[in-house]
């Protein structure tokens, strides 16, 4: 797991069937690298979240057939970055 900050929504009108209608968010890790993650919890921009990567990311989605390797698993309520 890794802690990341949500920068905003990522809207894609054309996607492969394996992504279905998963919400996508643009994240930034502690090194400033920007990544795209699926978001089953509905996180607003500016929040800190913890994520799962790899095959565990698929298991964090309500539908495990969604093709993802980075998923937001929860919103961090209190953390001093």
Order of alpha helices (4+ residues) and beta strands (2+ residues): beta-beta-beta-beta-alpha-beta
